[in-house]
């Protein structure tokens, strides 16, 4: 017969936990004494016990850090672990006696008093211990006509910034998502002021539907939270600290590196939410890391206006939809190279090194290059590459960080697109950050019940979505890269470039990236100068050519000549054509003979799928072929 624990039984278990810990220590001490007697070498056994106790204490301390929120409770838990390790080692040498057991009980139970006060037996609290918030909950929310009838607050725990409670919901009828969905009503029921925070989370130690509810009465994050510099990257965890949680208990983290993998993610927020500054803090933290070398690429759907800092310092810069597509094509080629390396060299996953750094491509305002409306000619290929990299790239150290103001699936290309859903789901498997916005539909993208329209108007205020197990999914205040920091830190950071093999796999658009980026910037300067001078510049005019031009000569405005983007691309293509080999010519001959699909080209040339893919990419870079439709290629110019 299946049974479930009642709240009273759960409370009894919590009450018995310190007794169980003390009993386990006494049993371990007895076992250690027996081992010392059998071996005849008490000092050696004591050393083994001390080492084992230290290892267990480190693991237990990590669990305490994740699962115990109150600073006072955390300090008591750390002290208990220290006492346990010292006592066990001492008893192994000196011997187990009633006096030693009594000493352990005195210290252990003394440190457990706070635990027992916070875990009373049963749901009903004594009248004298009921706080004002418990009374308001009972009268306005948990009452028969409230939004969560039968629910109640128990186990009040004051801390530096407010109060924390166990929220007892009705099993089988209520869950913590319902509280998030009714957060405005709950705030009203508790009569909170606008400057007070309400945090609802899954309870870290108790079974569902019990939740953890925190009322922050004295917010520690009202002021800007300055970026702490490169120290924001945690070498031991591979995470980037995003900023403190709104109750001041711990920090939110962006999962960057785990064993054998680089993770991407998605950030969404409206105008003025602090989205771009948050991205800058992640990018600079990773770029500055010595232990986890990372190359930063940056594309902006708004032409570089979102983050001039990253547009200046990133290794590859993409201002237009075409350049963003070129960035994704290059990342895809690097990904394919590393997949081949893993297969040939027997490598498992990815570990960043100086010779093989991580590759993080950031695309701000991603809804523009991925949109059919904004980018009809290139969106299909852009979506496909983004989906492929998001799905396959992490295991070889190639990842995407996308960001958008769009609160719907339009950020990834629109509803109904399989690529859009693949991009969304794979990015959110890594990281998700939801900032303040004016549209509640954002929660449907993140699949949560949190309403971003209810966030306070604080730049960087965000909600960390579904992080790793045992990590908090709660609101936080993102670090702000101040204007002074923006002047100082980027020049101190050594912004990395790709290793030689990856650069060669990417091809000409990477090798000439600085010239192409400068040319694109110069075109923007020219447009600004022309318009300020009162010259009307048509969206796509036939360029006026300088005398002696060759059909793509310098564009002339007001007597000044500027190199065009297409001229630089043509120069890169010309150099790429010089590097064409026999394999390229065989593929080109097959396409001219009517073998326009990759499979048909494989059959005609005898090359593998990977070889054909690489050769096609290099022929496109050289301007020899172009896409003639989905999955088809055709010659781009006469032989």
QUIRAQUI-V808154 format. One record per run of one state. SS is the DSSP state (H for helix, E for strand, - for the rest). FROM is the first residue (numbers start at 0). TO is the last residue. If there is no record, write none. Layout:
# QUIRAQUI-V808154
SS;FROM;TO, SS;FROM;TO
This chain:
# QUIRAQUI-V808154
-;0;5, H;6;38, -;39;40, H;41;66, -;67;69, H;70;93, -;94;96, H;97;117, -;118;125, H;126;128, -;129;130, H;131;139, -;140;150, E;151;158, -;159;160, E;161;167, -;168;174, H;175;180, -;181;181, H;182;188, -;189;195, E;196;201, -;202;209, E;210;215, -;216;224, E;225;225, -;226;227, H;228;231, E;232;233, -;234;237, E;238;244, -;245;249, E;250;254, -;255;255, E;256;257, -;258;259, E;260;261, -;262;263, E;264;267, -;268;273, H;274;286, -;287;292, E;293;299, -;300;306, H;307;312, -;313;314, E;315;317, -;318;319, H;320;344, -;345;351, E;352;352, -;353;354, E;355;355, -;356;356, E;357;363, -;364;364, H;365;368, -;369;377, H;378;391, -;392;392, H;393;395, -;396;396, E;397;403, -;404;407, H;408;411, -;412;416, H;417;427, -;428;430, E;431;434, -;435;440, H;441;445, -;446;450, H;451;453, -;454;459, E;460;463, -;464;473, E;474;476, -;477;478, E;479;479, -;480;481, H;482;491, -;492;498, H;499;505, -;506;506, H;507;510, -;511;511, H;512;531, -;532;543, E;544;544, -;545;553, E;554;556, -;557;558, E;559;561, -;562;563, H;564;577, -;578;580, H;581;591, -;592;596, H;597;604, -;605;607, H;608;620, -;621;623, E;624;628, -;629;630, E;631;634, -;635;638
